[in-house]
Amino acid sequence: MGGAMAVTLAALAYPSMLGLNKVTTAQDRVVANTPWGPLTEQDRDFVVKVRAAGLWEYPVGQIGLQKGTTPGVITASKHLVDGHAALDTTCRKIAPMLNITLPNLPSPQQQGFVTQLKADSGRKFDSDFANILRMTHGAIFNTISKIRSTTKNSLVRALADQANDTVLDHMTVMEKTGLVDFDQTIFQQTTPPKLPNSDLTPPPPPAGQPQVVLTPPPGATSTPADINGIAGGGGGGGAGASPGASPAPTAG
């Protein structure tokens, strides 16, 4: 009985155990009532997705700063690091308030993107960088719009607002590299490969593992969402509010 209860509680906190990357009619099911409004499965899945996106795009931005060969790719790399550090701060702040467990690794598919770009060099790196990232940002752009227009949770709305601005910026800087093959990228974006759910789901962190932190770069210009005093609950209070900060490893 105790083991079954532990699995149930873990599934409530971590959406991949319920297969939430699948499109189901249960995505609008309310999983928790919070001081900031009801939290649905798709709300919870969205917070995890934003965190997972940063866990691979932030290090790819760092790689781009080292391997990019054009000013456009260097600029886009700076935007990735800057934008995802700010999004990560918001995710880590609201997740404990909403009782959401965040991953410390991206999905296997996303890890594959990192591996591919690490192996690339020269012009191929620049081209793959621009096209992969334009495709992935384009794919999540519609998801952000759906979440923003349907969520009843004010913390999730704040994250969606920030994610919308960040993803639009990142799509734009990828396009400004002049390297995006729009026919190929939009086809891949709208006709993704049918991968098993395990490839699309970030793994849950091992128990007791320190939380990975994406550190803002020097002179960062992106800022986390201001969630203090959001309607429906105080930014620093309520059940499940984040405890005092503890040391955590940085990415990169």
C-alpha positions in Angstrom: 0.0 0.0 0.0 2.8 2.4 0.9 4.6 1.8 -2.4 1.4 2.4 -4.4 0.8 5.6 -2.6 4.4 6.8 -3.3 4.0 6.1 -7.0 0.7 8.0 -7.0 2.2 11.0 -5.3 5.2 11.0 -7.7 2.9 10.9 -10.7 0.9 13.9 -9.4 4.1 15.9 -9.1 5.8 14.7 -12.3 3.7 14.6 -15.4 5.7 12.2 -17.5 4.7 9.4 -15.3 1.1 9.9 -16.6 2.2 10.2 -20.2 1.2 13.9 -20.5 3.1 14.4 -23.7 0.3 12.4 -25.4 -2.7 14.3 -26.7 -5.6 13.2 -24.6 -9.0 14.4 -23.6 -7.7 14.6 -20.0 -5.3 17.5 -20.6 -7.9 20.0 -19.2 -8.4 17.8 -16.1 -7.8 19.8 -12.9 -5.1 18.1 -10.8 -4.8 20.7 -8.1 -6.6 23.8 -6.7 -4.1 26.4 -5.8 -4.2 30.0 -4.4 -3.4 31.1 -8.0 -6.2 29.2 -9.6 -6.9 25.6 -10.7 -3.9 23.7 -12.2 -4.6 21.4 -15.1 -2.5 18.6 -16.6 -1.6 20.8 -19.6 -0.6 23.6 -17.3 1.7 21.4 -15.4 3.1 19.8 -18.6 3.8 23.3 -19.9 5.9 24.3 -16.9 8.0 21.1 -17.3 8.3 21.7 -21.1 9.6 25.3 -20.6 12.2 24.0 -18.1 13.3 21.2 -20.4 13.6 23.6 -23.3 16.1 25.7 -21.3 18.1 22.6 -20.2 19.2 22.0 -23.8 18.9 25.4 -25.5 21.0 27.2 -22.9 24.0 24.9 -23.3 23.5 25.0 -27.1 23.7 28.8 -26.8 27.0 28.4 -25.0 28.2 26.1 -27.7 27.2 28.6 -30.3 29.3 31.3 -28.7 32.3 29.0 -29.1 31.6 27.5 -32.5 29.5 30.0 -34.4 31.2 31.5 -37.4 28.9 34.4 -38.3 27.8 37.4 -36.3 24.2 36.3 -36.7 24.8 33.0 -35.0 26.8 34.6 -32.2 24.0 37.0 -31.6 21.4 34.2 -31.6 23.5 32.3 -29.1 23.6 35.2 -26.7 19.8 35.5 -26.9 19.4 31.7 -26.1 21.6 31.9 -23.0 20.0 35.2 -21.8 16.4 34.3 -22.5 16.5 30.8 -21.1 18.3 31.8 -17.9 15.4 34.2 -17.1 12.7 31.6 -18.0 14.5 29.1 -15.8 14.4 31.4 -12.9 10.6 31.8 -13.3 10.1 28.0 -13.6 12.1 27.3 -10.5 10.2 29.9 -8.6 6.7 28.9 -9.5 7.2 25.1 -9.6 7.4 24.5 -5.8 4.4 26.9 -5.4 2.4 24.6 -7.7 3.9 21.4 -6.4 5.5 20.6 -9.7 8.8 18.5 -9.9 11.1 19.9 -12.5 13.6 17.8 -14.6 17.3 18.2 -14.4 17.8 16.8 -17.9 16.0 17.5 -21.2 14.2 14.8 -23.1 16.2 12.2 -25.1 15.2 13.9 -28.3 16.5 17.2 -27.0 19.7 15.6 -25.8 20.1 14.3 -29.4 20.0 17.8 -30.7 22.8 18.8 -28.4 24.9 15.8 -29.4 24.4 16.7 -33.1 25.4 20.3 -32.7 28.4 19.3 -30.6 29.6 17.2 -33.4 29.1 19.9 -36.1 31.6 22.5 -37.1 32.0 25.4 -39.4 29.2 26.3 -41.8 27.4 23.0 -41.0 27.2 24.0 -37.4 25.8 27.4 -38.2 23.1 25.9 -40.6 22.0 23.1 -38.3 22.0 25.5 -35.3 19.7 28.0 -37.0 17.4 25.4 -38.5 17.0 23.1 -35.5 16.3 26.0 -33.2 13.9 27.8 -35.6 12.0 24.5 -35.9 11.8 23.8 -32.2 10.8 27.3 -31.3 8.2 27.4 -34.0 6.8 24.1 -32.7 6.2 25.3 -29.2 5.0 28.8 -30.2 1.4 27.5 -30.8 1.5 25.6 -27.5 2.3 28.8 -25.6 -0.6 30.6 -27.3 -3.0 27.8 -26.3 -1.9 27.7 -22.7 -2.0 31.5 -22.4 -5.6 31.7 -23.8 -7.0 28.8 -21.7 -5.2 28.5 -18.4 -7.0 29.7 -15.3 -3.8 29.8 -13.2 -2.2 33.2 -12.9 1.3 31.8 -12.3 1.1 29.8 -15.5 -0.2 32.8 -17.3 2.8 34.8 -16.2 5.2 32.1 -17.4 3.3 31.9 -20.7 3.6 35.7 -21.2 7.3 35.5 -20.6 7.7 32.4 -22.8 5.8 34.0 -25.6 8.1 37.0 -25.7 11.3 34.9 -25.4 10.3 32.3 -28.0 9.3 35.0 -30.5 12.6 36.7 -29.9 14.5 33.5 -30.5 12.6 32.7 -33.7 13.4 36.1 -34.9 17.2 36.0 -34.3 17.3 32.6 -35.9 15.7 34.0 -39.0 18.1 37.0 -39.0 21.0 34.6 -39.4 19.9 34.2 -43.0 20.4 30.4 -42.7 16.9 29.2 -42.2 15.5 26.9 -44.9 11.8 27.7 -44.3 10.4 25.0 -46.5 12.3 22.3 -44.7 12.0 23.8 -41.2 8.2 24.4 -41.4 7.7 20.9 -42.8 9.6 19.4 -39.9 7.8 21.7 -37.4 4.3 20.7 -38.6 5.1 17.1 -39.5 7.3 15.9 -36.6 8.6 12.3 -36.6 6.4 9.8 -34.6 8.8 9.1 -31.8 7.9 7.0 -28.7 6.7 9.0 -25.8 9.9 8.1 -23.8 12.0 10.0 -26.4 9.9 13.2 -25.8 9.7 13.1 -22.0 12.4 14.6 -19.8 13.4 12.1 -17.1 12.5 12.8 -13.5 15.4 13.8 -11.3 16.8 11.2 -8.9 15.7 11.7 -5.3 17.9 14.2 -3.5 19.7 15.4 -6.6 20.5 19.1 -6.4 18.5 21.2 -8.8 20.4 22.4 -11.9 20.4 26.2 -12.2 20.8 28.1 -15.5 22.9 31.1 -14.5 22.2 34.4 -16.1 25.1 35.7 -18.2 27.0 38.9 -17.3 24.9 41.9 -18.4 21.8 39.9 -18.8 18.9 41.8 -20.4 16.0 39.3 -20.0 14.2 39.4 -16.7 12.1 36.7 -14.9 8.4 37.2 -14.6 7.3 39.4 -11.7 5.0 37.0 -9.8 4.9 39.0 -6.5 1.4 39.9 -5.7 -0.2 38.0 -8.6 -4.0 37.9 -8.2 -5.1 34.8 -6.4 -2.2 34.5 -4.1 1.0 36.2 -2.9 4.2 35.6 -4.9 6.1 34.3 -1.9 3.3 32.6 0.1 0.7 29.9 -0.1 1.0 26.2 0.3 4.1 24.7 -1.3 5.9 28.0 -1.4 9.6 27.7 -2.1 11.8 27.2 1.0 15.0 29.1 1.4 17.5 28.8 -1.4 20.1 26.1 -1.2 23.3 25.6 -3.2 22.7 24.1 -6.6 25.0 23.3 -9.5 25.1 25.5 -12.6 24.7 24.4 -16.2 27.5 24.9 -18.6 
